[in-house]
């Protein structure tokens, strides 16, 4: 095999790794380290999955090779990478003293091998590394173009600091036949695309605004929605940013109380919802219970399930604190398996549907952030507005209310819900669901029927 043929063969190995990165939702760049014709290190882009800004393909391959050799000096080795290395990766290459770098596509924005700048040509850096570019450049570049094209030129462009679960992940969801709706220009969303369901007549006597919690999405309401629609009502069920079919910001610090609250307020305003029955559970209530005081004329009812007003004035339950600690220790927990723990009636396909929005760890920033964001102290973000909401519910609420309690819930069960009952003006005795746990909607057909009767009278 000639040197040129060998370069092509080894670049194809790097391309295969780039395709693995693409399948994981990472920018598709792959790399291999070679010594004496043998691949001794492999890597692909993984900064999202590893939560590591240094986890570029080159660095991952260098780490793999150094571990195999037991030496961080990789003298005599060649790095093959599908995209021209950046400054960071070039520094790692030089520090490892590689003899040669071979790259595929040039990177005019950030390439450090002659495109944006040429670090390898600096005379003060020794030893010098030989650089060759353009090997399978078209194939390497096309892979990147195919990855970025839907993010940049479609009707709903994806921000570069976000991810979007592929539509194929939601194929054939059991009992979820409704068409998606999207909005990407809400003032508070700053270009993020929000998904929501919108079913039933726009002039319906009631509109049920169904807000999910963590780690679920609008799928959790699939057992209730048919009952509400059969009554001739309208159902609007958004996926909060970071969940379901909505865009997934990569950064955990995106997920603040006020930001998510304002996005919901903007959506209600955009859709001009009227005669709303606010239907909430978990974080859907933590956020949603603060909405009606902004526009009381829009709301006629409240259906609350296993949630709370997080005012920072009362300690969070021991069950919630245990859940928060568990989430911190298990950042990659299986969402579907979690739902199965308290809902043994779920099929494997239903459990998989709950996991569908989160193909890998890079999509899970919201799941990691939300447990830590529940206001615990009086000065925590969201606590003050929750106290304002509590006064509204106690003094100014004039709609009808119905609370339902899944009594098997150790996190936001009956003790917590009894506090909420006491906070709502003229709230009737709650409906106790002894078979239900935290995710009350999984037992929602009968609850929805009772709610339709309650709010129709």
C-alpha positions as CSV (number, residue, x, y, z in Angstrom):
1,X,0.0,0.0,0.0
2,X,1.4,3.4,-1.0
3,X,1.6,6.2,1.6
4,X,-1.3,8.0,-0.1
5,X,-3.4,4.9,0.0
6,X,-2.6,4.4,3.6
7,X,-3.6,7.9,4.4
8,X,-7.0,7.4,2.8
9,X,-7.6,4.1,4.5
10,X,-6.8,5.5,8.0
11,X,-8.9,8.6,7.3
12,X,-11.8,6.3,6.6
13,X,-11.3,4.9,10.1
14,X,-11.5,8.4,11.5
15,X,-14.7,9.0,9.4
16,X,-16.3,6.0,10.9
17,X,-15.7,7.5,14.3
18,X,-17.1,10.8,13.1
19,X,-20.3,9.0,12.2
20,X,-20.5,7.6,15.7
21,X,-20.3,11.2,17.0
22,X,-23.1,12.2,14.8
23,X,-25.3,9.4,16.0
24,X,-24.7,10.6,19.6
25,X,-25.7,14.2,18.7
26,X,-22.1,15.5,18.7
27,X,-20.4,17.5,15.9
28,X,-19.2,14.7,13.6
29,X,-15.4,14.7,14.0
30,X,-13.4,11.6,14.4
31,X,-9.7,10.9,14.9
32,X,-7.2,8.0,15.1
33,X,-3.6,7.9,16.3
34,X,-1.3,5.5,14.3
35,X,2.2,4.1,15.0
36,X,4.0,2.0,12.4
37,X,0.7,1.5,10.5
38,X,-1.2,0.3,13.6
39,X,-4.1,2.3,15.1
40,X,-3.3,2.7,18.8
41,X,-5.8,5.4,19.7
42,X,-9.4,6.3,18.7
43,X,-11.7,9.1,19.6
44,X,-14.6,11.2,18.4
45,X,-16.2,14.4,19.6
46,X,-17.8,14.0,23.0
47,X,-18.0,17.4,24.8
48,X,-21.7,17.1,25.2
49,X,-21.9,13.5,26.4
50,X,-18.8,13.9,28.7
51,X,-19.7,17.4,29.8
52,X,-16.1,18.2,29.0
53,X,-15.1,21.2,26.8
54,X,-11.8,19.5,26.0
55,X,-13.3,16.2,24.7
56,X,-12.6,16.9,21.0
57,X,-11.9,14.0,18.8
58,X,-8.1,14.7,18.7
59,X,-7.8,14.9,22.5
60,X,-9.9,11.7,23.0
61,X,-7.7,9.8,20.5
62,X,-4.5,11.2,22.1
63,X,-5.7,10.1,25.5
64,X,-6.5,6.6,24.2
65,X,-3.1,6.2,22.6
66,X,-1.2,7.6,25.6
67,X,-3.0,5.2,27.9
68,X,-2.2,2.3,25.7
69,X,1.5,3.2,25.5
70,X,1.8,4.2,29.1
71,X,3.4,7.5,28.0
72,X,2.0,10.9,27.1
73,X,4.8,11.4,24.6
74,X,3.7,10.0,21.3
75,X,6.8,10.5,19.3
76,X,6.8,8.8,15.9
77,X,3.0,8.7,15.8
78,X,0.6,10.2,13.3
79,X,-2.8,11.7,14.0
80,X,-5.6,11.4,11.4
81,X,-8.6,13.7,12.0
82,X,-11.5,14.5,9.8
83,X,-11.5,18.3,10.5
84,X,-8.5,20.6,10.8
85,X,-7.5,20.8,14.4
86,X,-8.3,23.9,16.5
87,X,-5.8,25.7,18.7
88,X,-6.5,23.6,21.8
89,X,-6.0,20.3,19.9
90,X,-2.9,21.7,18.2
91,X,-1.4,22.5,21.6
92,X,-2.1,18.9,22.7
93,X,-0.5,17.5,19.5
94,X,2.6,19.6,19.9
95,X,2.9,18.7,23.6
96,X,2.6,15.0,22.7
97,X,5.4,15.5,20.1
98,X,3.5,13.8,17.2
99,X,5.5,13.4,14.1
100,X,2.6,14.1,11.7
101,X,-1.0,15.4,11.5
102,X,-3.2,14.5,8.6
103,X,-6.6,16.2,8.4
104,X,-9.6,16.0,6.1
105,X,-11.7,19.1,5.8
106,X,-10.3,22.5,6.4
107,X,-11.9,24.7,9.1
108,X,-11.7,28.4,7.9
109,X,-13.2,29.6,11.2
110,X,-11.1,27.9,13.8
111,X,-8.5,25.8,12.0
112,X,-5.0,26.2,13.5
113,X,-3.1,24.4,10.7
114,X,-3.2,27.2,8.2
115,X,-6.8,28.2,7.8
116,X,-7.6,30.7,10.6
117,X,-3.9,30.6,11.7
118,X,-0.9,28.3,11.5
119,X,0.4,27.3,14.9
120,X,2.5,24.5,13.4
121,X,4.5,27.0,11.4
122,X,5.6,29.0,14.4
123,X,9.4,28.8,14.5
124,X,9.6,29.1,18.3
125,X,7.7,25.8,18.8
126,X,9.8,22.6,18.8
127,X,9.8,19.9,17.8
128,X,8.0,20.7,14.5
129,X,5.1,18.5,13.4
130,X,4.5,17.8,9.7
131,X,1.0,18.6,8.5
132,X,-0.9,17.3,5.5
133,X,-4.5,18.4,4.7
134,X,-7.2,17.6,2.3
135,X,-7.4,13.8,2.6
136,X,-11.0,12.8,1.8
137,X,-11.8,16.4,2.3
138,X,-15.1,16.3,0.4
139,X,-16.4,13.3,2.4
140,X,-15.3,14.8,5.7
141,X,-16.8,18.2,4.9
142,X,-20.0,16.7,3.6
143,X,-20.6,14.9,6.9
144,X,-20.3,18.2,8.7
145,X,-22.5,20.0,6.2
146,X,-25.2,17.4,6.5
147,X,-25.0,17.7,10.3
148,X,-25.3,21.5,10.4
149,X,-27.7,22.1,7.5
150,X,-31.0,21.4,9.4
151,X,-29.8,23.6,12.2
152,X,-29.0,26.6,10.0
153,X,-31.3,26.7,7.0
154,X,-34.6,25.1,7.9
155,X,-37.7,27.0,9.0
156,X,-36.9,26.4,12.7
157,X,-33.1,26.8,13.0
158,X,-31.4,25.3,16.0
159,X,-29.2,27.4,18.1
160,X,-25.6,26.3,18.2
161,X,-25.7,25.9,22.0
162,X,-28.6,23.5,21.8
163,X,-29.7,20.1,20.7
164,X,-32.9,18.9,19.0
165,X,-34.1,15.3,19.4
166,X,-34.5,13.7,16.0
167,X,-38.1,13.3,14.8
168,X,-37.4,9.6,14.3
169,X,-37.1,9.2,18.1
170,X,-40.9,9.9,18.3
171,X,-42.0,7.5,15.6
172,X,-44.9,5.2,16.6
173,X,-45.4,6.5,20.2
174,X,-48.2,4.5,21.8
175,X,-51.4,6.5,22.4
176,X,-49.9,9.8,21.3
177,X,-51.4,10.5,17.8
178,X,-51.5,14.3,17.9
179,X,-49.8,16.5,15.5
180,X,-46.9,18.7,16.8
181,X,-47.1,22.5,16.9
182,X,-44.0,24.7,17.2
183,X,-43.2,28.3,18.0
184,X,-39.6,29.7,17.9
185,X,-40.1,33.4,18.3
186,X,-41.4,33.8,21.9
187,X,-39.7,36.9,23.3
188,X,-38.3,35.1,26.4
189,X,-37.2,32.0,24.5
190,X,-34.5,33.8,22.5
191,X,-34.7,31.6,19.4
192,X,-35.4,28.3,21.1
193,X,-38.1,26.2,19.5
194,X,-40.9,25.2,21.8
195,X,-43.3,22.3,21.1
196,X,-46.9,22.1,22.2
197,X,-50.0,20.1,21.5
198,X,-53.1,22.1,20.5
199,X,-56.2,20.0,20.1
200,X,-59.9,20.7,20.1
201,X,-62.0,23.8,19.0
202,X,-60.5,27.2,19.6
203,X,-63.9,28.5,20.9
204,X,-64.3,25.5,23.3
205,X,-66.1,26.2,26.6
206,X,-62.9,25.2,28.4
207,X,-59.2,25.1,27.5
208,X,-57.1,22.7,29.5
209,X,-53.5,24.0,29.8
210,X,-51.6,20.8,30.8
211,X,-48.2,21.5,32.2
212,X,-45.8,18.5,32.8
213,X,-43.1,18.1,35.4
214,X,-39.6,16.7,35.5
215,X,-38.5,14.3,33.9
216,X,-41.7,13.8,31.8
217,X,-43.2,15.7,28.9
218,X,-46.6,16.2,27.3
219,X,-46.7,12.4,26.7
220,X,-47.7,12.1,30.4
221,X,-51.1,13.6,29.6
222,X,-52.0,11.1,26.9
223,X,-54.5,9.2,29.1
224,X,-56.3,12.4,30.0
225,X,-56.4,14.2,26.7
226,X,-58.9,12.0,24.9
227,X,-61.4,12.4,27.7
228,X,-61.1,16.2,27.7
229,X,-61.4,16.3,23.9
230,X,-64.5,14.0,24.0
231,X,-66.1,16.6,26.2
232,X,-65.7,19.2,23.4
233,X,-62.9,21.0,25.1
234,X,-59.6,22.3,23.9
235,X,-56.2,20.9,25.2
236,X,-52.9,22.8,25.0
237,X,-50.0,20.8,26.3
238,X,-46.5,22.3,25.9
239,X,-43.1,20.7,26.4
240,X,-40.9,22.9,28.5
241,X,-37.6,23.8,26.9
242,X,-35.2,20.9,27.6
243,X,-38.0,18.4,27.5
244,X,-40.0,16.3,25.0
245,X,-40.0,17.7,21.4
246,X,-38.8,21.1,22.4
247,X,-35.2,22.2,21.9
248,X,-32.6,21.1,24.5
249,X,-30.2,23.9,25.7
250,X,-26.9,22.3,26.5
251,X,-26.1,24.4,29.5
252,X,-27.6,23.5,32.9
253,X,-27.5,27.2,34.0
254,X,-30.0,28.0,31.3
255,X,-32.8,26.4,33.3
256,X,-33.8,29.1,35.8
257,X,-37.2,29.5,37.4
258,X,-37.9,32.9,36.0
259,X,-36.9,32.0,32.4
260,X,-39.2,29.0,32.3
261,X,-42.0,30.9,33.9
262,X,-41.8,33.7,31.4
263,X,-41.7,31.3,28.5
264,X,-45.0,29.8,29.7
265,X,-46.5,33.3,30.2
266,X,-45.4,34.2,26.6
267,X,-47.0,31.1,25.2
268,X,-50.3,31.8,26.9
269,X,-50.3,35.3,25.6
270,X,-49.3,34.2,22.0
271,X,-52.1,31.6,21.9
272,X,-54.5,34.0,23.6
273,X,-55.8,31.3,25.8
274,X,-59.2,31.9,27.4
275,X,-61.4,30.0,29.9
276,X,-58.3,28.1,31.0
277,X,-58.3,25.2,33.4
278,X,-54.7,25.3,34.7
279,X,-53.8,21.6,34.8
280,X,-50.5,21.0,36.6
281,X,-48.3,18.4,38.3
282,X,-44.8,18.5,39.8
283,X,-42.8,21.3,38.1
284,X,-45.9,22.1,36.0
285,X,-47.4,23.4,39.3
286,X,-44.2,24.9,40.8
287,X,-44.1,27.1,37.7
288,X,-47.8,27.0,36.6
289,X,-49.3,28.1,39.9
290,X,-47.5,31.4,39.5
291,X,-49.1,32.2,36.1
292,X,-52.8,33.1,36.8
293,X,-52.1,36.2,38.9
294,X,-50.5,37.8,35.8
295,X,-53.8,37.6,33.9
296,X,-56.6,36.3,36.1
297,X,-59.2,36.9,33.5
298,X,-57.8,34.1,31.3
299,X,-58.3,31.4,34.0
300,X,-61.5,29.8,35.2
301,X,-60.2,26.6,36.9
302,X,-57.4,24.8,38.6
303,X,-56.7,21.0,38.5
304,X,-53.6,20.3,40.6
305,X,-51.9,17.0,41.1
306,X,-48.9,16.3,43.4
307,X,-47.2,19.6,43.3
308,X,-46.5,22.6,45.5
309,X,-46.0,26.3,45.8
310,X,-42.3,26.6,46.5
311,X,-42.3,29.7,48.6
312,X,-39.1,29.1,50.6
313,X,-41.0,29.5,53.8
314,X,-41.5,25.8,54.6
315,X,-38.9,23.0,54.5
316,X,-38.9,20.8,51.4
317,X,-40.1,17.3,52.2
318,X,-37.7,14.6,53.1
319,X,-38.9,12.7,50.1
320,X,-38.0,15.5,47.8
321,X,-34.6,16.1,49.3
322,X,-33.9,12.3,48.8
323,X,-35.0,12.6,45.2
324,X,-32.8,15.6,44.6
325,X,-29.8,13.8,46.0
326,X,-30.6,10.7,44.0
327,X,-30.8,12.7,40.8
328,X,-27.4,14.3,41.6
329,X,-25.8,10.9,42.1
330,X,-27.5,9.2,39.1
331,X,-27.3,11.9,36.3
332,X,-27.9,9.3,33.6
333,X,-30.8,7.5,35.2
334,X,-33.2,5.7,32.8
335,X,-36.4,7.9,32.6
336,X,-38.6,5.0,31.4
337,X,-37.4,2.7,34.2
338,X,-38.1,5.5,36.7
339,X,-41.7,5.7,35.5
340,X,-42.0,1.9,35.6
341,X,-41.0,1.9,39.3
342,X,-44.3,3.6,40.3
343,X,-46.4,2.5,37.3
344,X,-46.1,-1.2,36.7
345,X,-48.9,-1.1,34.2
346,X,-46.7,0.7,31.6
347,X,-45.7,-1.3,28.6
348,X,-42.1,-1.4,27.4
349,X,-43.1,0.9,24.5
350,X,-44.6,3.4,26.9
351,X,-41.6,3.4,29.1
352,X,-39.4,3.9,26.0
353,X,-41.6,6.9,25.0
354,X,-40.7,8.7,28.2
355,X,-37.0,8.1,27.5
356,X,-37.3,9.1,23.8
357,X,-36.5,12.8,24.2
358,X,-33.1,12.1,25.8
359,X,-31.0,9.9,23.5
360,X,-27.8,10.6,25.5
361,X,-26.5,12.7,28.4
362,X,-26.0,15.8,26.2
363,X,-29.8,16.1,26.0
364,X,-30.3,15.9,29.8
365,X,-29.3,19.4,31.0
366,X,-32.8,20.1,32.2
367,X,-33.1,16.8,34.0
368,X,-29.9,17.6,35.9
369,X,-30.9,21.2,36.6
370,X,-34.5,21.1,37.6
371,X,-34.2,19.2,41.0
372,X,-31.7,21.7,42.1
373,X,-33.9,24.7,41.1
374,X,-36.8,24.1,43.4
375,X,-36.9,27.2,45.7
376,X,-35.8,26.0,49.2
377,X,-35.0,29.3,50.9
378,X,-36.9,32.6,51.0
379,X,-34.3,34.4,48.8
380,X,-34.0,31.6,46.2
381,X,-35.0,32.4,42.6
382,X,-38.7,31.9,42.3
383,X,-39.5,32.0,46.0
384,X,-40.7,35.6,46.0
385,X,-43.0,35.2,43.0
386,X,-44.3,32.0,44.6
387,X,-45.2,33.9,47.7
388,X,-47.0,36.5,45.6
389,X,-48.9,33.6,43.9
390,X,-49.8,32.1,47.3
391,X,-51.4,35.4,48.3
392,X,-53.3,35.4,45.0
393,X,-54.7,31.9,45.5
394,X,-55.6,32.7,49.1
395,X,-57.2,36.1,48.5
396,X,-58.0,36.8,44.9
397,X,-58.8,33.5,43.2
398,X,-62.4,33.2,42.2
399,X,-62.4,30.2,39.9
400,X,-63.2,26.6,40.7
401,X,-60.5,24.3,42.0
402,X,-59.9,20.6,42.2
403,X,-56.9,18.9,43.6
404,X,-56.0,15.2,43.2
405,X,-53.5,13.3,45.3
406,X,-51.6,10.2,44.3
407,X,-51.2,8.8,47.8
408,X,-48.2,6.5,46.8
409,X,-46.0,9.5,46.2
410,X,-43.1,9.8,48.7
411,X,-42.0,13.1,47.2
412,X,-45.0,15.4,46.8
413,X,-47.7,13.2,48.3
414,X,-50.6,14.0,50.7
415,X,-48.7,16.0,53.4
416,X,-47.4,18.4,50.8
417,X,-50.7,18.6,48.9
418,X,-52.6,19.3,52.1
419,X,-50.5,22.4,52.5
420,X,-51.5,23.4,48.9
421,X,-55.2,22.8,49.7
422,X,-54.9,25.2,52.6
423,X,-53.4,27.8,50.3
424,X,-56.3,28.0,47.8
425,X,-59.4,30.0,48.5
426,X,-62.5,27.8,48.8
427,X,-60.7,24.7,47.7
428,X,-62.8,21.6,48.2
429,X,-61.6,18.3,49.8
430,X,-59.1,16.7,47.4
431,X,-59.7,13.6,45.5
432,X,-57.5,10.8,46.9
433,X,-56.1,8.3,44.4
434,X,-54.8,5.4,46.5
435,X,-53.4,3.5,43.5
436,X,-51.5,6.5,42.1
437,X,-48.0,7.6,42.8
438,X,-46.2,10.8,41.8
439,X,-47.2,10.7,38.2
440,X,-50.9,11.0,38.8
441,X,-51.6,11.4,35.0
442,X,-50.8,7.7,34.5
443,X,-54.1,7.0,36.3
444,X,-55.7,9.9,34.5
445,X,-58.8,8.5,32.6
446,X,-61.0,8.4,35.7
447,X,-59.5,11.7,37.0
448,X,-60.2,13.4,33.7
449,X,-63.8,12.2,33.7
450,X,-64.2,13.5,37.3
451,X,-62.6,16.8,36.4
452,X,-64.9,17.3,33.4
453,X,-67.9,16.8,35.6
454,X,-66.5,19.1,38.3
455,X,-65.8,22.0,36.0
456,X,-69.0,21.6,33.9
457,X,-71.2,22.2,36.9
